[in-house]
């Protein structure tokens, strides 16, 4: 599953399918610093995702998190 979300390209054509601007696609493929920046951003996104999953939104039967909800709006929306 990790490889499904990694941005790995073996040719400029593979990169071009993700970008409308062909110059951007070629720069991403040809410039190693851009590839490094993309990889670092991917690592950051994965870390953020894990943080959200494992600490912020982790709920068990013993501890339930309550999200703030405007009950008046929910009732009004249900009536409509």
C-alpha positions in Angstrom: 0.0 0.0 0.0 2.9 2.4 0.6 4.0 2.2 -3.0 0.5 3.0 -4.2 0.9 6.6 -2.9 4.6 7.2 -3.6 5.5 9.4 -6.5 8.1 7.4 -8.4 8.7 8.0 -12.1 11.0 6.2 -14.5 10.4 8.5 -17.5 9.2 12.0 -18.3 6.1 10.6 -19.8 5.1 9.0 -16.5 5.5 12.4 -14.8 3.6 14.3 -17.5 0.4 12.3 -16.9 0.0 14.1 -13.5 0.7 17.6 -14.7 -0.9 19.8 -17.4 2.2 21.9 -17.7 4.9 19.8 -19.5 7.7 22.2 -18.3 6.8 21.4 -14.7 6.7 17.7 -15.4 10.2 17.8 -17.0 11.6 19.9 -14.2 10.3 17.4 -11.6 11.8 14.5 -13.5 15.1 16.2 -14.3 15.9 18.1 -11.1 16.9 15.9 -8.1 16.2 18.7 -5.6 12.5 18.7 -6.7 12.3 14.9 -6.3 13.9 15.3 -2.8 11.4 18.0 -1.9 8.5 15.8 -3.1 9.7 12.8 -1.1 10.1 15.0 2.1 6.6 16.3 1.6 5.3 12.8 1.2 7.0 11.7 4.4 5.5 14.7 6.2 2.0 13.9 4.9 2.4 10.3 6.0 3.5 11.4 9.5 0.6 13.8 9.7 -1.9 11.1 8.6 -0.5 8.7 11.3 -0.8 11.4 13.9 -4.4 12.1 13.0 -5.3 8.4 12.9 -3.5 7.3 16.1 -3.9 10.2 18.5 -6.4 12.9 17.4 -9.1 10.7 16.0 -8.4 7.5 17.8 -11.5 6.3 19.6 -12.1 3.2 21.7 -15.1 2.0 23.7 -13.6 3.5 26.9 -12.8 7.0 25.5 -15.1 8.6 23.1 -14.3 12.0 21.6 -17.1 14.4 21.1 -17.0 16.8 18.2 -18.5 20.2 18.7 -21.8 20.3 16.9 -24.3 23.1 16.6 -27.4 21.2 17.7 -29.8 23.9 16.8 -28.5 23.9 13.1 -28.7 20.1 13.0 -32.4 20.2 14.2 -33.3 23.0 11.7 -31.6 21.1 8.9 -33.5 17.9 9.8 -36.8 19.8 9.7 -36.1 21.2 6.2 
